[in-house]
Amino acid sequence: MATAKQILLGLDRVELAELFADRKDAKLRAKQIAHHIYARAERDFDKMLDLPGEFREHLKANFLVSPLEVATHKTSTDEVEKLLVHRGDNQVYECVLLPYKDRVSCCLSSQVGCPMGCTFCATGLGGFDRNLTAGEIIGQYLLLQSLTERRLSHVVFMGMGEPLLNLKNVLKTLKLMHEEVGLSYRHITISTVGLVPQIKELAKENLPIHLALSLHSPLDKVRDRLMPVNHKWPVKEVVGTMKDYQNTTGRKVTFEYLLIKEVNDTPEQAKALIPLLKGMPNVINLIPFNWVDTGQGFSRPERERVRAFRRILEEAGLNVTERVERGHDIAAACGQLAGQHKGKFARRGISEPLPVRS
C-alpha cells in the first residue's frame, strides 16, 4: 500500500530544516526549497535546479509541494479572476485575484464555508465544515500569483469564513507571507464580524496589519437581524474593542458598512454612527449591497441613497470611502462567495428572518 506523501506547503524554513535533519546541508536545502515554494510559487521539484539531482528525486518520491487543485477558474469582464479550489475532496472554497492599475491584490478564504450566519452573505448559506490549514490558505495566494506576471502585493482575508475563528492558522500564514514570500504586514488586511476575545488576542500579537470590522449598523436591533454575532457582542462592546486594538497597535482601523436598502441606509443610522466612531483614527468603507438571494428580500440602495448616507458622515468630519465593485458578473464581489459549497452545518430555513431585539 502506497504511503501518502507529506505536504511541504505551510512549513517555514525552520520546519523544513527539521524535516531534512539527517542531511548535513539541511538548512541550505530548506532555504532553497522555501524560496522556490513561496517566493517563486513553484510546485514542480524538477524545476528546482539548484537542488542536487538525487535530492530532487527523494523529494518527488516522498513529498508534495501542495495538494490544492483548481475545480473552476472564472474571469470577469473587469479582469477579476476567481478560483474554486479543493485538496482532492468535496470541500471547496474560493479565492479571488484583483488587479488594479497600481497594485495586484487578492482575497483569501480562511475556512471551508462559514459558521457566522450573516443574513446578507452567500457564504453563510452553505454552512461550515472546517478551518483551513496554513498551507491551504497560503496555497490560494500562490495559485493566484501563478496567474499573473505582476507581483501580488496586497492580501485581504475577506473570502469564505471568519478569519479570527481560525486565528492560529491565520497567524502562521501571516508569518509565512512576511518572512518567506516577502510581503509587508502593512499590506495585509483581516476582516472580522467582531469576535471580541479574538480581537484582543490579535492585539497582543502587535502586528502592523490592518484590521477591519464588519459593522453594518450602529443600532443593536438592526445589527442583530443582520449578524447573529451581535447578540453576544453588541455594537458598543465590539467598537470599544476596536478602539482598544487601535490604541495598542497604533494602526488605523476600518469599519465596513454594507448598505442595504431601507434596512441600514437611513439618515438616522448615519447620524448614529457619528458619536460612535468620531475621535479615533479610522476609515468607514461603504459597500453597496451586491445582490444574492439569502431569503431576506434585501436589495441594493439607489445611488442617491448612498450619496445621502455618505454626505452625512463626511459633513461630520468622518473619513469615508466607497468599495469599488469588482467581479460582480462572476459572483466574486463582496458577500457573493459561495462556490459549490454545501457544508454539513448548512442553515435550515434560510427564508425565516432571524430574531431581533425587542
C-alpha positions as CSV (number, residue, x, y, z in Angstrom):
1,M,0.0,0.0,0.0
2,A,1.4,3.4,-1.0
3,T,2.3,5.8,1.7
4,A,0.8,9.3,1.4
5,K,3.3,12.0,0.5
6,Q,4.0,14.7,3.1
7,I,2.9,18.2,2.2
8,L,5.5,20.9,2.3
9,L,3.3,23.9,1.8
10,G,2.6,25.6,5.2
11,L,6.1,24.8,6.6
12,D,8.6,27.6,7.1
13,R,12.4,27.2,6.5
14,V,13.0,26.2,10.2
15,E,10.4,23.4,9.9
16,L,11.7,22.3,6.6
17,A,15.2,22.1,8.0
18,E,13.9,19.9,10.8
19,L,12.2,17.7,8.2
20,F,15.6,17.1,6.5
21,A,17.7,17.0,9.7
22,D,19.5,13.8,8.6
23,R,21.3,15.9,5.9
24,K,24.4,18.0,6.7
25,D,23.1,20.7,4.3
26,A,19.6,20.7,5.8
27,K,19.5,24.5,6.5
28,L,20.7,25.4,3.0
29,R,18.3,23.0,1.3
30,A,15.4,24.2,3.5
31,K,16.2,27.8,2.5
32,Q,16.3,26.9,-1.2
33,I,13.0,24.9,-1.1
34,A,11.3,27.7,0.8
35,H,12.4,30.2,-1.8
36,H,11.1,28.0,-4.6
37,I,7.7,27.3,-2.9
38,Y,6.9,30.8,-1.5
39,A,8.9,33.4,-3.5
40,R,8.6,31.7,-6.9
41,A,5.3,29.8,-6.4
42,E,6.9,26.7,-7.8
43,R,5.2,23.3,-7.4
44,D,7.5,21.2,-9.6
45,F,10.6,19.7,-7.9
46,D,12.2,19.2,-11.3
47,K,12.3,22.9,-11.8
48,M,14.2,23.5,-8.5
49,L,17.5,23.2,-10.4
50,D,19.8,24.5,-7.6
51,L,19.0,21.3,-5.6
52,P,21.1,18.2,-6.2
53,G,19.5,15.7,-8.6
54,E,19.4,12.9,-6.0
55,F,17.7,15.2,-3.5
56,R,15.1,16.2,-6.1
57,E,14.3,12.5,-6.7
58,H,14.0,12.0,-3.0
59,L,11.6,14.9,-2.8
60,K,9.4,13.6,-5.7
61,A,9.2,10.2,-4.1
62,N,8.2,11.3,-0.6
63,F,6.8,14.9,-0.7
64,L,4.3,17.1,-2.4
65,V,4.5,20.8,-2.5
66,S,0.8,21.5,-2.5
67,P,-2.3,19.3,-2.6
68,L,-4.6,22.1,-3.9
69,E,-6.5,21.5,-7.2
70,V,-8.5,24.1,-9.2
71,A,-12.1,23.0,-9.7
72,T,-13.1,26.1,-11.7
73,H,-11.5,29.2,-13.0
74,K,-13.6,32.2,-14.0
75,T,-12.6,35.6,-15.3
76,S,-14.8,38.7,-15.1
77,T,-15.3,41.4,-17.6
78,D,-13.1,43.7,-15.4
79,E,-10.3,41.1,-15.3
80,V,-11.0,39.8,-11.8
81,E,-10.2,36.1,-11.6
82,K,-11.9,33.7,-9.2
83,L,-10.7,30.2,-8.4
84,L,-12.7,27.4,-6.8
85,V,-10.2,25.1,-5.1
86,H,-10.0,21.9,-3.0
87,R,-7.5,19.3,-1.9
88,G,-9.0,16.4,-3.7
89,D,-12.2,16.2,-1.7
90,N,-15.6,17.8,-2.0
91,Q,-14.7,20.6,0.5
92,V,-14.3,23.5,-1.9
93,Y,-13.6,27.2,-1.2
94,E,-12.8,30.3,-3.2
95,C,-10.1,32.9,-3.7
96,V,-10.1,36.0,-5.9
97,L,-7.4,37.9,-7.9
98,L,-8.0,41.6,-8.0
99,P,-5.7,43.5,-10.4
100,Y,-5.6,47.3,-10.1
101,K,-3.6,49.9,-12.1
102,D,-1.2,50.5,-9.2
103,R,-1.2,47.1,-7.5
104,V,-2.5,43.5,-7.6
105,S,-4.5,42.3,-4.6
106,C,-6.1,39.1,-3.6
107,C,-9.0,37.9,-1.4
108,L,-8.4,34.7,0.5
109,S,-10.6,32.3,2.4
110,S,-9.8,31.1,5.9
111,Q,-12.5,28.4,6.3
112,V,-14.5,25.9,4.3
113,G,-17.8,27.7,4.5
114,C,-18.6,30.0,7.4
115,P,-20.5,29.4,10.7
116,M,-21.4,33.0,11.4
117,G,-24.7,33.0,9.5
118,C,-24.8,36.7,8.4
119,T,-28.1,37.2,6.6
120,F,-26.7,39.2,3.7
121,C,-23.8,36.8,2.8
122,A,-23.9,33.9,0.3
123,T,-21.1,32.1,2.1
124,G,-23.1,31.6,5.2
125,L,-25.9,29.8,3.3
126,G,-23.7,26.8,2.7
127,G,-22.9,26.3,6.4
128,F,-19.5,25.4,7.7
129,D,-17.2,22.3,7.5
130,R,-13.7,23.1,8.9
131,N,-10.9,25.5,9.3
132,L,-8.3,25.7,6.5
133,T,-4.6,24.9,7.3
134,A,-1.9,27.5,6.9
135,G,-0.8,25.6,3.8
136,E,-4.3,25.7,2.3
137,I,-4.6,29.4,3.0
138,I,-1.2,30.5,1.6
139,G,-1.7,28.0,-1.2
140,Q,-4.5,30.2,-2.5
141,Y,-2.2,33.1,-2.7
142,L,0.4,31.1,-4.6
143,L,-2.2,29.8,-7.1
144,L,-3.4,33.3,-7.7
145,Q,0.2,34.6,-8.1
146,S,0.8,32.0,-10.8
147,L,-2.0,33.7,-12.8
148,T,-0.1,37.0,-13.2
149,E,3.4,38.2,-14.0
150,R,2.8,41.2,-11.7
151,R,3.7,40.8,-8.0
152,L,0.8,40.1,-5.9
153,S,1.4,42.7,-3.2
154,H,-1.8,43.1,-1.1
155,V,-3.8,40.4,0.7
156,V,-7.3,40.7,2.3
157,F,-8.8,38.0,4.4
158,M,-12.3,38.7,3.2
159,G,-13.1,35.4,1.5
160,M,-15.1,32.5,2.9
161,G,-15.1,32.1,6.6
162,E,-14.3,34.2,9.7
163,P,-10.5,34.6,10.0
164,L,-10.4,35.1,13.8
165,L,-12.1,31.7,14.3
166,N,-9.0,30.2,12.7
167,L,-6.6,32.5,14.3
168,K,-3.8,30.0,14.9
169,N,-3.5,29.1,11.2
170,V,-4.1,32.7,10.0
171,L,-1.3,33.9,12.2
172,K,1.0,31.2,10.8
173,T,0.0,32.2,7.3
174,L,0.8,35.9,8.1
175,K,4.3,34.8,9.2
176,L,4.9,32.8,6.1
177,M,3.7,35.7,3.9
178,H,6.0,38.1,5.7
179,E,9.1,36.0,6.2
180,E,9.0,33.6,3.2
181,V,7.1,35.4,0.5
182,G,8.4,38.9,1.4
183,L,5.1,40.7,1.8
184,S,4.8,43.7,4.1
185,Y,2.5,43.2,7.1
186,R,1.1,46.6,6.3
187,H,-0.3,45.3,3.0
188,I,-2.4,42.6,4.8
189,T,-5.9,43.2,6.0
190,I,-8.0,40.9,8.2
191,S,-11.8,41.4,8.2
192,T,-13.9,40.2,11.2
193,V,-17.5,40.1,12.2
194,G,-16.4,41.2,15.6
195,L,-15.2,38.4,17.9
196,V,-14.2,40.3,21.0
197,P,-11.8,37.8,22.6
198,Q,-10.0,37.0,19.4
199,I,-9.6,40.8,18.6
200,K,-8.0,41.2,22.0
201,E,-5.7,38.2,21.3
202,L,-4.7,39.5,17.9
203,A,-3.9,42.9,19.5
204,K,-1.4,41.1,21.8
205,E,0.5,40.0,18.7
206,N,1.0,43.7,17.9
207,L,1.5,43.1,14.2
208,P,1.3,46.1,11.8
209,I,-1.5,44.5,9.9
210,H,-4.8,46.3,9.1
211,L,-8.0,45.2,10.9
212,A,-11.4,45.7,9.5
213,L,-14.7,45.3,11.4
214,S,-17.9,44.4,9.6
215,L,-20.2,46.8,11.4
216,H,-23.2,47.4,9.1
217,S,-25.3,49.2,11.7
218,P,-24.8,51.4,14.8
219,L,-28.1,50.0,16.2
220,D,-28.2,46.7,18.0
221,K,-31.7,46.0,16.8
222,V,-30.7,46.2,13.2
223,R,-27.3,44.6,13.6
224,D,-28.9,41.7,15.4
225,R,-31.0,41.0,12.3
226,L,-28.0,41.2,10.0
227,M,-25.4,39.4,12.2
228,P,-26.2,36.9,14.8
229,V,-22.8,37.5,16.5
230,N,-24.2,40.8,17.7
231,H,-26.3,39.0,20.3
232,K,-23.1,38.0,22.1
233,W,-21.0,41.1,21.5
234,P,-23.2,44.2,20.8
235,V,-22.2,47.3,19.0
236,K,-20.7,49.4,21.8
237,E,-18.7,46.5,23.1
238,V,-17.2,45.5,19.8
239,V,-16.5,49.1,18.7
240,G,-14.8,49.7,22.1
241,T,-12.6,46.6,21.5
242,M,-11.6,48.0,18.1
243,K,-10.7,51.3,19.7
244,D,-8.5,49.3,22.2
245,Y,-6.9,47.5,19.3
246,Q,-6.1,50.8,17.6
247,N,-4.6,52.2,20.8
248,T,-2.5,49.0,21.3
249,T,-1.2,48.7,17.7
250,G,-1.2,52.3,16.5
251,R,-2.9,51.1,13.3
252,K,-5.9,52.9,11.8
253,V,-8.8,50.6,11.7
254,T,-11.6,50.2,9.1
255,F,-15.3,49.9,9.7
256,E,-17.0,48.2,6.8
257,Y,-20.6,49.2,6.3
258,L,-22.7,47.2,3.9
259,L,-25.6,49.4,2.7
260,I,-28.9,47.6,2.3
261,K,-31.9,49.5,1.0
262,E,-34.3,50.6,3.8
263,V,-32.6,48.3,6.3
264,N,-29.4,50.2,7.4
265,D,-29.0,53.0,4.9
266,T,-31.3,55.5,6.7
267,P,-30.2,59.0,7.7
268,E,-30.9,58.1,11.3
269,Q,-28.3,55.3,11.3
270,A,-25.8,57.6,9.5
271,K,-26.2,60.1,12.3
272,A,-25.9,57.4,15.0
273,L,-22.6,56.4,13.5
274,I,-21.1,59.8,14.2
275,P,-20.7,59.8,18.0
276,L,-19.9,56.1,17.9
277,L,-16.8,56.4,15.6
278,K,-15.7,60.0,15.8
279,G,-12.5,60.8,17.7
280,M,-10.5,57.7,16.7
281,P,-8.3,57.2,13.6
282,N,-10.5,55.1,11.3
283,V,-12.0,54.7,7.8
284,I,-15.6,54.0,7.2
285,N,-15.8,51.9,4.0
286,L,-19.3,51.9,2.4
287,I,-20.2,48.8,0.4
288,P,-23.5,48.9,-1.6
289,F,-25.2,45.5,-1.3
290,N,-24.2,43.0,-4.0
291,W,-27.3,41.1,-4.7
292,V,-27.5,37.5,-3.5
293,D,-30.7,35.6,-2.7
294,T,-30.5,34.9,1.1
295,G,-34.2,34.7,1.5
296,Q,-34.3,38.1,3.3
297,G,-35.5,40.2,0.4
298,F,-32.5,42.5,0.6
299,S,-31.8,44.9,-2.2
300,R,-29.2,47.5,-3.3
301,P,-29.9,51.1,-2.5
302,E,-30.1,53.7,-5.3
303,R,-27.1,55.9,-5.8
304,E,-28.8,58.9,-4.2
305,R,-29.4,57.0,-1.0
306,V,-25.7,56.0,-0.9
307,R,-24.7,59.6,-1.6
308,A,-27.0,61.0,1.1
309,F,-25.7,58.5,3.7
310,R,-22.1,59.3,2.8
311,R,-22.8,63.1,2.9
312,I,-24.0,63.0,6.5
313,L,-20.8,61.2,7.6
314,E,-18.4,63.4,5.7
315,E,-20.1,66.6,6.9
316,A,-19.5,65.4,10.4
317,G,-15.8,65.1,9.6
318,L,-15.6,61.3,9.3
319,N,-13.2,59.7,6.8
320,V,-15.4,57.8,4.3
321,T,-14.5,55.6,1.3
322,E,-16.7,53.5,-1.0
323,R,-15.8,50.0,-2.1
324,V,-15.1,49.7,-5.8
325,E,-17.2,46.8,-7.0
326,R,-15.2,44.2,-8.9
327,G,-16.1,40.8,-10.2
328,H,-19.8,41.1,-9.8
329,D,-20.6,39.2,-13.1
330,I,-18.7,36.1,-11.8
331,A,-20.1,36.4,-8.2
332,A,-16.7,37.4,-6.9
333,A,-17.8,40.6,-5.2
334,C,-18.2,41.2,-1.5
335,G,-20.7,38.8,0.1
336,Q,-21.1,36.7,-3.1
337,L,-18.5,34.0,-2.5
338,A,-20.3,30.6,-2.1
339,G,-18.8,28.4,-4.8
340,Q,-20.5,24.9,-4.8
341,H,-20.1,24.6,-1.1
342,K,-22.8,22.9,0.9
343,G,-21.5,22.2,4.4
344,K,-22.7,19.7,6.9
345,F,-23.9,22.6,9.0
346,A,-25.8,24.4,6.3
347,R,-28.5,26.7,7.6
348,R,-32.1,25.3,7.7
349,G,-34.9,27.5,6.5
350,I,-32.9,30.5,5.2
351,S,-36.1,32.4,4.4
352,E,-37.0,32.7,8.1
353,P,-35.8,36.0,9.5
354,L,-33.5,36.0,12.5
355,P,-34.8,37.3,15.8
356,V,-34.2,40.9,16.7
357,R,-34.0,42.7,20.0
358,S,-37.3,44.0,21.5
